[in-house]
Amino acid sequence: MSSVGLIILAAGASTRLGAPKQLLTYRGRPLLRHAAETALASVCRPVLVVVGARADHTEAMVDGLPVAIVENTAWAEGIGTSIACGLSALMNPAPLASPLLKDKEQWPALDAVVFAVCDQTLVTADVFNDLVRTYDVAGRAIVASAYGGSFGVPALFDRSVFPELLDLHEAGAKSVILRDPQRVAAVDFPGGVVDIDTPADVAQLGGGHQ
């Protein structure tokens, strides 16, 4: 099986919601912690969390978990900056403080990276594992989740696509996925349409902020 890292994007301020969604409570624990534990239950290693808005509070949500953390100080400029920040950290892990590593040599040479967000509450470890399995079998540069009539995250990107991801600013990973459909394999994930964007979504979730 290929060596695949996983990056959770948790840097935004959630302007439509009015407060960072990563701090919401879901099933008795912070939404970000739920996402991180789900990622850690998958075959992907290492797991890295990109923080930004309310970084100290966000980091506390994953305290004690074997994840690496990097802060995107430019998070307000768009989600693409968090994608580039997280990927840069995985490609050059020396500055990172993480329980995963004792030294740089322990960081695996990655074949690909999965990007995920913390507000898709129906994501499971199997969803991440299916992306990796499909990548190994299909031989495509990108493996994206299919839902709502389109492609989106969670999505896996081969290292050949890394330069495009590092060049993102305001745009997200979907812009790279849709750039060339011929290089994309799909994994059905109907639950991908469920996410948290508005106060009504929070009420339906049945949670609140930490």
C-alpha positions as CSV (number, residue, x, y, z in Angstrom):
1,M,0.0,0.0,0.0
2,S,1.2,3.5,-0.8
3,S,2.4,5.9,1.8
4,V,-0.3,8.5,2.2
5,G,-0.5,11.4,4.6
6,L,-3.6,13.2,5.7
7,I,-4.2,16.9,6.3
8,I,-7.2,18.2,8.2
9,L,-8.0,21.9,7.2
10,A,-9.2,23.6,10.4
11,A,-7.9,27.2,10.0
12,G,-11.0,29.2,9.0
13,A,-13.1,31.5,11.0
14,S,-16.4,30.2,9.6
15,T,-17.8,33.6,8.8
16,R,-21.2,32.3,7.8
17,L,-21.5,30.5,11.1
18,G,-20.1,33.4,13.1
19,A,-17.5,31.3,15.0
20,P,-15.0,28.6,14.1
21,K,-16.9,25.4,13.3
22,Q,-13.9,23.3,14.4
23,L,-14.8,24.2,18.0
24,L,-18.4,22.8,17.8
25,T,-19.4,19.9,20.0
26,Y,-20.3,16.7,18.1
27,R,-21.3,13.6,20.0
28,G,-19.8,14.9,23.2
29,R,-16.4,16.0,21.8
30,P,-15.1,18.9,19.7
31,L,-15.8,18.5,16.0
32,L,-12.1,18.8,15.2
33,R,-11.2,16.1,17.7
34,H,-13.8,13.8,16.1
35,A,-12.2,14.5,12.7
36,A,-8.7,13.8,14.0
37,E,-9.6,10.6,15.7
38,T,-11.4,9.4,12.5
39,A,-8.3,10.2,10.5
40,L,-6.1,8.3,13.0
41,A,-8.3,5.3,12.6
42,S,-7.4,5.1,8.9
43,V,-4.3,3.8,7.1
44,C,-3.1,7.4,6.5
45,R,0.1,8.5,8.3
46,P,1.1,11.1,9.3
47,V,-2.0,13.1,10.2
48,L,-1.5,16.9,10.3
49,V,-3.9,19.6,11.4
50,V,-3.7,23.1,9.9
51,V,-4.9,25.7,12.4
52,G,-5.4,29.5,12.0
53,A,-8.3,31.4,13.5
54,R,-8.2,31.0,17.3
55,A,-5.2,28.8,16.9
56,D,-4.6,28.2,20.6
57,H,-8.2,27.1,21.2
58,T,-8.1,24.9,18.1
59,E,-4.8,23.2,19.1
60,A,-6.4,22.4,22.4
61,M,-9.1,20.4,20.7
62,V,-6.6,17.7,19.7
63,D,-4.4,17.8,22.8
64,G,-2.9,14.4,23.5
65,L,-3.5,13.0,20.0
66,P,-0.6,11.8,17.9
67,V,-1.1,14.5,15.2
68,A,1.2,17.2,13.9
69,I,0.0,20.8,14.0
70,V,1.0,23.7,11.8
71,E,-0.4,27.3,12.0
72,N,-1.3,29.1,8.8
73,T,-0.9,32.8,9.7
74,A,-2.4,33.7,6.3
75,W,-5.6,31.8,6.8
76,A,-7.8,34.8,6.1
77,E,-6.5,35.0,2.5
78,G,-8.4,31.8,1.6
79,I,-8.5,28.0,2.1
80,G,-5.8,27.5,-0.6
81,T,-3.3,29.1,1.7
82,S,-4.1,26.4,4.3
83,I,-3.7,23.7,1.7
84,A,-0.3,25.0,0.7
85,C,0.7,25.5,4.3
86,G,-0.1,22.0,5.3
87,L,1.4,20.4,2.3
88,S,4.6,22.4,2.7
89,A,4.8,21.2,6.3
90,L,4.5,17.6,5.3
91,M,7.2,18.1,2.6
92,N,9.6,19.8,5.1
93,P,8.7,18.5,8.5
94,A,11.9,19.6,10.4
95,P,10.3,22.6,12.0
96,L,7.2,20.7,13.3
97,A,6.8,19.7,16.9
98,S,4.9,16.4,16.9
99,P,4.6,13.3,19.0
100,L,4.8,11.4,15.7
101,L,8.4,12.3,15.1
102,K,11.6,12.1,17.0
103,D,13.6,13.4,14.0
104,K,13.1,14.1,10.4
105,E,14.2,10.7,9.2
106,Q,11.1,9.2,10.8
107,W,8.8,11.1,8.5
108,P,7.8,8.9,5.6
109,A,8.5,9.8,2.0
110,L,4.9,10.3,0.9
111,D,3.4,9.1,-2.4
112,A,0.2,11.1,-1.9
113,V,-1.8,13.2,0.5
114,V,-5.5,13.2,1.5
115,F,-7.1,16.6,2.3
116,A,-10.1,16.6,4.6
117,V,-12.2,19.1,6.5
118,C,-13.6,18.8,10.0
119,D,-17.2,19.6,9.4
120,Q,-18.2,16.6,7.2
121,T,-19.5,14.6,10.2
122,L,-20.3,11.5,8.2
123,V,-16.7,10.8,7.1
124,T,-15.4,7.5,8.5
125,A,-12.0,5.9,8.4
126,D,-13.3,3.6,5.7
127,V,-13.9,6.7,3.4
128,F,-10.2,7.6,3.8
129,N,-9.1,4.0,3.3
130,D,-11.2,3.7,0.1
131,L,-9.4,6.7,-1.3
132,V,-6.1,5.0,-0.7
133,R,-7.2,1.7,-2.1
134,T,-8.6,3.3,-5.2
135,Y,-5.4,5.2,-5.7
136,D,-3.4,2.0,-5.5
137,V,-5.6,0.2,-8.0
138,A,-6.7,3.0,-10.5
139,G,-3.3,4.6,-11.0
140,R,-4.9,8.1,-11.2
141,A,-3.2,11.3,-9.9
142,I,-6.3,12.3,-8.0
143,V,-9.0,10.3,-6.2
144,A,-11.9,12.4,-5.2
145,S,-15.1,11.8,-3.2
146,A,-18.3,11.9,-5.4
147,Y,-21.4,13.4,-4.0
148,G,-24.1,16.0,-4.9
149,G,-23.4,15.5,-8.6
150,S,-19.8,16.7,-8.4
151,F,-16.4,15.9,-6.8
152,G,-15.0,17.2,-3.6
153,V,-13.1,16.4,-0.4
154,P,-12.0,14.2,1.1
155,A,-9.7,13.8,-1.8
156,L,-6.3,12.3,-2.5
157,F,-3.6,13.9,-4.5
158,D,-0.5,12.2,-5.9
159,R,2.8,13.9,-5.4
160,S,2.8,14.8,-9.1
161,V,0.0,17.3,-8.3
162,F,1.7,18.9,-5.3
163,P,3.0,21.8,-7.3
164,E,-0.5,22.8,-8.2
165,L,-1.7,22.6,-4.6
166,L,1.2,24.7,-3.4
167,D,0.2,27.4,-5.9
168,L,-3.3,27.8,-4.5
169,H,-4.4,31.0,-2.7
170,E,-8.1,31.7,-2.4
171,A,-9.4,28.7,-4.3
172,G,-9.7,25.3,-2.7
173,A,-8.8,21.7,-3.7
174,K,-11.9,21.4,-5.9
175,S,-10.4,23.7,-8.4
176,V,-7.5,21.3,-8.9
177,I,-9.8,18.3,-9.0
178,L,-11.9,19.8,-11.8
179,R,-8.9,21.0,-13.8
180,D,-8.5,17.7,-15.7
181,P,-11.2,15.1,-15.2
182,Q,-9.1,12.5,-17.1
183,R,-6.8,12.2,-14.2
184,V,-9.5,11.8,-11.5
185,A,-10.9,8.6,-10.1
186,A,-14.0,8.7,-8.0
187,V,-15.1,7.1,-4.7
188,D,-18.8,7.4,-3.9
189,F,-19.4,9.2,-0.6
190,P,-23.1,10.3,-0.5
191,G,-22.6,11.6,3.1
192,G,-20.2,14.2,1.8
193,V,-23.2,16.6,1.2
194,V,-23.7,16.8,5.0
195,D,-21.5,19.6,6.5
196,I,-21.8,22.5,8.9
197,D,-22.1,26.1,7.4
198,T,-25.0,27.9,9.2
199,P,-26.6,28.2,12.6
200,A,-29.4,26.0,11.3
201,D,-26.8,23.3,10.6
202,V,-25.6,23.6,14.2
203,A,-29.1,23.2,15.6
204,Q,-29.5,20.1,13.5
205,L,-26.2,18.8,14.7
206,G,-27.3,19.3,18.3
207,G,-24.1,20.8,19.4
208,G,-22.5,24.1,20.5
209,H,-19.2,25.8,20.8
210,Q,-16.4,25.0,23.3
